[in-house]
Amino acid sequence: MESKQSILRLHKTRSALAAAALALVGAASVTTPAAAFDGWHLENATAIPGKGAGWDYVALDAAHNHLFIGHRGQGLQVVDMSTRKLIKVIGTTASDSSNGATLMPELDLGISYNENGTITPFKLSTLEAQPSIKLGDELDATHYDPATKRIVVNMAAGKDGTELIVLDAPSLKVAGTIKVTTKKPEHAEADGKGNFYMASRDEGSVYRINTKDMKVTAQWPTPGCAQTNGLALDAANNRIFLGCRGSATVKPSFAVMNAETGAIIYTHEIGGGNDDVIYDAELKRVFLANGVNAVMNVFEQVNADTYKPSEAVGTQAGVRTMAIDPKTKKIYAVTAEGSADYSKKITTSVSPYYANTFFTDKFYVLTYSK
């Protein structure tokens, strides 16, 4: 018969082994990637009454549950996502032709960036607009860097490149300009440390800009990523996510870039016509909206250098820009029933069938969830 001391030692040994096994299981649960397939799907489609018009960017003010839609000839439209009703058109943005909005919640400030070269400031809390401010003949988009409280404006290109106008926020006074050689400056995002990353579609590259000094500090090529267009940032891991439209020799693709060195570390084929990329650090997912092939590609981030395709969600033609609610993880997008009228100009650089005519009461706000 074993002594009490022997039994006690055996019990302690078994307890220690069990604890070690539990620790290993716990470690595995932390490092093992989540299941790849989430099952993203269309949850709701709501028609917004009004005339047909082109559109571009969407932005979400999650605190007020307001979705801002750059609906060009219909203006910067505000949809209350709790009721799915159109509640406001900001200021004179219909005649100014809004392309979208940049939101600065800590300043209670938003600006509509308009195709006619103006910006329209408004309060996020009241949606009250101020008079539009003329910056040039034409502009495409604006971007905000919270670290320096500066706004970078993508103006229309000239013969030798593009002049980016830098504004101080909230005064909206011009701080200076930054000259870049690209004629197609596209999506951009700041890292919160004073660096601002911007995609260049025509050059197939990414710019790194110091917004305080207003200087280009790097320009990196994007091999395997032709027509670099969409951009999102994982600032914690220093990774840039790129949506690439492709070319005659390079397929449309998703690319991951090291934000410190500019090296491309991953590429994978996606749908055609990319115009937006969003990244959710909690979900460890990268979403790419591709309006020509009507697909939203979803990639899982296993770690900073490892990615794998998760799913390809069938959407609708024209679903090309998105916004994600950081709490509910619902993804909002817009599209419209349209047609390519061959008697009018067609943006054939995107697709020979790119819609240029849209119908009354056929504009939709879409909600995707999992």
Secondary structure, DSSP 8 states (H G I E B T S, - for coil): ---HHHHHHHHHHHHHHHHHHHHHHHHHHHHS---S----EEEEEEEE-S-------EEEETTTTEEEEE-BTT-EEEEETTTTEEEEE-TTHHHHTEEEEEEEGGGTEEEEEETTSEEEEEETTT--B---EE-SS-EEEEEEETTTTEEEEEE--BTTBEEEEEEETTT--EEEEEEES-S-EEEEEE-SSSEEEEEETTTTEEEEEETTTTEEEEEEE-TT--SEEEEEEETTTTEEEEEE---SSS--EEEEEETTT--EEEEEE--SSEEEEEEETTTTEEEEEETTTTEEEEEEEEETTEEEEEEEEE--TT---EEE-TTT--EEEEEEEEE--TTS---TTT-TT---EEEEEEEEEEEEE-
